[in-house]
Amino acid sequence: MGRVYFISDLHLGATYFPDPKKWEKRVVRFLESIAMDADELYMLGDILDYWYEYRNVVPRGFIRFFGALSRLADSGVKIHWFIGNHDIWLFDYLRDEIGLEIVDGYVVRDIRGKKFFLTHGDGVGKLKPTFRFLRGMFRNKLCQKFYAAIHPRWTIAFAHRWSDSSRGYSPENVPVCEGEENEPLVKFSKEYLRDVDPTIDYFVYGHRHILLDLPIGPTGCRMIILGDWIYHFSYGVFDGRDFMLKIFDE
């Protein structure tokens, strides 16, 4: 039986990358490296920095990445793509063409006898009112129709400017955890474990761009944040016995 892999926050296509194709090729090499022993691949959101599927057209780019995913799917690897706050507008194109599962929100799933709580991380816990408003607006069907009516030359440029303003790239700005007590996903996980389901074995998130593997609760539950592929080039792997955070070191 093979392994289960987890990645998040690749932000492929971001205009702030010094060499976007170099970033994409590194991800492709990672996907090729797991092809021999992967049973499943969970991609926990913000895989693309921006994506919008129109009815008859899709944005250009990502050919190498989509090709690598297709080869994995064709070989029998089950791929699960969780919507993040950057790749919100995934509909049916990649689902049908590649053959993968699109997940919006969170799932609690049994994986090899362990219970996993899986989500990107932007929609859990206490959200700021402005973020909650924007998140709801971006998921609103009517707003999506109005957005789709605007020519892509305007919407794509706008989306990339917004992304650049919220997160740039600088080798000196590697995200770090500022303490367990200040991490909202830690608070949410502890409350969920206490009040909703004390049988969860692993909480696994993306979104925060930090690497964190923290034991929580009295039963050995662990809370994991997967890092990113902007600075860390990190991923998670579960072999049926243990979950490990690793760095893709070529």
C-alpha positions as CSV (number, residue, x, y, z in Angstrom):
1,M,0.0,0.0,0.0
2,G,1.3,3.4,-1.0
3,R,1.6,6.7,0.8
4,V,-0.7,9.7,1.1
5,Y,0.8,13.1,0.3
6,F,-0.4,16.6,1.3
7,I,0.7,20.0,-0.1
8,S,-0.7,23.5,0.0
9,D,-0.1,27.1,-1.0
10,L,1.9,26.7,-4.2
11,H,0.6,30.0,-5.6
12,L,1.6,28.9,-9.1
13,G,1.3,31.8,-11.5
14,A,2.0,34.5,-9.0
15,T,3.6,37.5,-10.7
16,Y,5.8,38.2,-7.7
17,F,7.9,35.0,-8.3
18,P,11.3,36.0,-9.8
19,D,10.9,33.1,-12.3
20,P,7.4,31.6,-12.4
21,K,8.3,28.7,-14.7
22,K,11.1,27.7,-12.4
23,W,8.6,27.5,-9.5
24,E,6.2,25.4,-11.6
25,K,9.0,23.0,-12.8
26,R,10.0,22.4,-9.1
27,V,6.4,21.4,-8.3
28,V,6.4,19.1,-11.3
29,R,9.6,17.4,-10.2
30,F,8.0,16.9,-6.8
31,L,4.9,15.3,-8.4
32,E,7.1,13.1,-10.5
33,S,9.1,12.0,-7.5
34,I,6.0,10.7,-5.7
35,A,4.5,8.9,-8.7
36,M,5.9,5.5,-7.7
37,D,4.5,5.3,-4.2
38,A,1.5,7.7,-4.0
39,D,-2.0,6.4,-3.5
40,E,-3.6,9.8,-2.8
41,L,-2.6,13.5,-3.1
42,Y,-4.4,16.1,-1.0
43,M,-3.9,19.7,-2.2
44,L,-5.1,22.0,0.5
45,G,-5.8,25.2,-1.3
46,D,-4.1,28.2,-2.9
47,I,-2.5,25.8,-5.4
48,L,-2.9,28.5,-8.1
49,D,-2.5,32.2,-7.3
50,Y,-5.4,33.0,-9.5
51,W,-7.9,30.9,-11.5
52,Y,-11.3,31.5,-13.1
53,E,-13.1,29.0,-15.3
54,Y,-15.3,30.7,-17.8
55,R,-17.9,28.7,-19.6
56,N,-15.8,28.1,-22.7
57,V,-12.3,29.3,-21.9
58,V,-9.8,29.0,-19.1
59,P,-6.7,31.1,-18.3
60,R,-3.5,30.3,-20.1
61,G,-0.5,28.7,-18.3
62,F,0.2,25.8,-15.9
63,I,0.6,23.3,-18.8
64,R,3.5,21.4,-17.1
65,F,1.6,21.3,-13.8
66,F,-1.7,20.1,-15.2
67,G,0.2,17.5,-17.2
68,A,1.9,16.1,-14.1
69,L,-1.4,16.0,-12.3
70,S,-3.0,14.2,-15.2
71,R,-0.3,11.6,-15.3
72,L,-0.8,10.9,-11.6
73,A,-4.5,10.6,-12.0
74,D,-4.2,8.4,-15.1
75,S,-1.9,6.1,-13.1
76,G,-4.5,5.6,-10.4
77,V,-3.5,8.3,-7.8
78,K,-6.6,9.8,-6.2
79,I,-6.3,13.6,-6.2
80,H,-8.3,15.9,-4.0
81,W,-8.1,19.7,-4.6
82,F,-9.4,21.9,-1.8
83,I,-10.5,25.4,-2.7
84,G,-8.5,28.1,-1.0
85,N,-8.9,31.9,-0.9
86,H,-6.9,32.4,-4.2
87,D,-8.2,29.5,-6.3
88,I,-11.8,30.0,-5.3
89,W,-13.3,29.7,-8.8
90,L,-12.6,26.1,-9.5
91,F,-15.7,24.6,-11.1
92,D,-15.8,21.6,-13.4
93,Y,-13.1,21.9,-16.0
94,L,-10.1,20.5,-14.0
95,R,-12.4,18.1,-12.2
96,D,-13.6,16.6,-15.5
97,E,-10.4,16.9,-17.6
98,I,-7.9,15.6,-15.0
99,G,-10.2,13.4,-13.0
100,L,-9.9,14.8,-9.5
101,E,-12.2,15.8,-6.6
102,I,-12.9,19.5,-5.9
103,V,-13.6,20.2,-2.2
104,D,-15.0,23.5,-1.0
105,G,-14.8,23.8,2.8
106,Y,-13.7,21.0,5.1
107,V,-14.0,17.2,5.3
108,V,-13.5,14.8,8.1
109,R,-12.1,11.7,6.5
110,D,-10.8,8.3,7.5
111,I,-7.4,7.6,6.0
112,R,-5.8,4.3,6.8
113,G,-7.7,4.0,10.1
114,K,-6.9,7.5,11.3
115,K,-9.4,10.4,11.4
116,F,-8.3,13.5,9.5
117,F,-9.9,17.0,9.6
118,L,-8.8,18.6,6.3
119,T,-9.3,22.1,5.0
120,H,-7.4,25.1,3.6
121,G,-7.9,27.0,6.8
122,D,-9.3,30.4,5.6
123,G,-12.9,29.5,6.5
124,V,-12.6,28.1,10.0
125,G,-12.6,29.8,13.4
126,K,-13.4,33.5,14.0
127,L,-13.1,35.5,10.8
128,K,-12.6,39.2,10.6
129,P,-15.9,40.9,9.3
130,T,-14.2,42.3,6.2
131,F,-12.7,38.9,5.3
132,R,-16.0,37.1,5.9
133,F,-17.8,39.6,3.7
134,L,-15.2,39.2,0.8
135,R,-15.2,35.5,1.2
136,G,-19.0,35.4,0.9
137,M,-19.1,37.8,-2.0
138,F,-16.5,35.7,-4.0
139,R,-18.6,32.6,-3.5
140,N,-21.9,34.2,-4.4
141,K,-23.3,32.8,-7.7
142,L,-24.7,36.2,-8.8
143,C,-21.4,38.0,-8.1
144,Q,-19.5,35.3,-10.1
145,K,-21.8,35.8,-13.1
146,F,-21.2,39.6,-13.0
147,Y,-17.4,39.0,-12.7
148,A,-17.5,36.6,-15.6
149,A,-19.1,39.2,-17.8
150,I,-16.0,41.5,-17.4
151,H,-13.3,40.9,-20.0
152,P,-10.4,38.8,-18.7
153,R,-7.9,41.5,-19.6
154,W,-9.3,43.5,-16.7
155,T,-10.1,40.8,-14.2
156,I,-6.8,38.9,-14.4
157,A,-4.7,42.0,-14.1
158,F,-6.9,43.1,-11.1
159,A,-6.5,39.8,-9.4
160,H,-2.7,39.7,-9.7
161,R,-2.4,43.3,-8.4
162,W,-4.5,42.3,-5.4
163,S,-2.4,39.3,-4.8
164,D,0.8,41.3,-5.1
165,S,-0.4,43.8,-2.6
166,S,-1.3,41.1,0.0
167,R,1.8,38.9,-0.4
168,G,5.0,39.6,-2.2
169,Y,8.2,37.6,-2.3
170,S,11.3,38.4,-0.4
171,P,13.9,35.9,0.8
172,E,14.1,37.8,4.1
173,N,10.4,37.4,4.8
174,V,10.0,33.7,5.5
175,P,6.7,33.3,7.5
176,V,7.2,31.9,11.0
177,C,4.8,31.0,13.8
178,E,4.6,33.7,16.4
179,G,3.6,31.4,19.2
180,E,0.9,28.8,19.8
181,E,-1.2,31.3,21.8
182,N,-1.4,33.6,18.7
183,E,-2.2,31.0,16.1
184,P,-6.0,31.0,15.3
185,L,-5.9,27.6,13.8
186,V,-4.5,26.2,17.0
187,K,-7.4,27.7,19.0
188,F,-10.0,26.4,16.5
189,S,-8.5,22.9,16.5
190,K,-8.5,22.6,20.3
191,E,-12.1,23.9,20.5
192,Y,-13.3,21.5,17.8
193,L,-11.5,18.6,19.5
194,R,-13.1,19.5,22.8
195,D,-16.6,20.5,21.8
196,V,-17.3,18.6,18.5
197,D,-15.3,15.5,17.9
198,P,-12.6,14.3,20.4
199,T,-11.7,11.3,18.1
200,I,-9.8,13.4,15.5
201,D,-6.3,12.2,15.0
202,Y,-4.9,14.9,12.7
203,F,-6.0,18.4,11.8
204,V,-4.2,19.4,8.6
205,Y,-4.3,23.0,7.2
206,G,-2.7,25.2,4.6
207,H,-3.3,29.0,4.4
208,R,-0.9,30.3,7.1
209,H,2.3,29.6,5.1
210,I,4.1,28.4,8.3
211,L,5.4,25.0,9.2
212,L,3.8,23.6,12.4
213,D,3.4,20.2,13.9
214,L,1.8,20.5,17.3
215,P,0.4,17.9,19.7
216,I,-3.0,19.0,21.0
217,G,-5.4,17.4,23.4
218,P,-5.0,14.4,25.8
219,T,-5.4,11.7,23.1
220,G,-2.3,12.4,21.0
221,C,-4.0,14.4,18.3
222,R,-1.7,16.5,16.2
223,M,-2.4,19.8,14.4
224,I,-0.3,20.4,11.2
225,I,0.2,23.4,9.0
226,L,1.9,22.4,5.8
227,G,4.0,25.5,5.1
228,D,4.1,26.6,1.4
229,W,5.9,26.4,-1.9
230,I,7.0,30.1,-1.9
231,Y,9.7,29.7,0.8
232,H,9.5,26.3,2.4
233,F,8.9,23.8,-0.5
234,S,7.3,21.6,2.2
235,Y,4.8,18.8,2.1
236,G,3.2,16.2,4.4
237,V,3.3,12.4,4.0
238,F,1.3,9.8,5.8
239,D,2.4,6.1,5.6
240,G,-0.4,4.6,7.6
241,R,1.4,4.8,10.9
242,D,2.7,8.4,11.2
243,F,2.4,11.8,9.6
244,M,5.7,13.6,8.7
245,L,6.4,17.1,7.5
246,K,9.2,17.1,4.9
247,I,11.1,19.5,2.6
248,F,11.4,18.8,-1.1
249,D,15.2,18.8,-1.4
250,E,16.3,18.2,-5.0
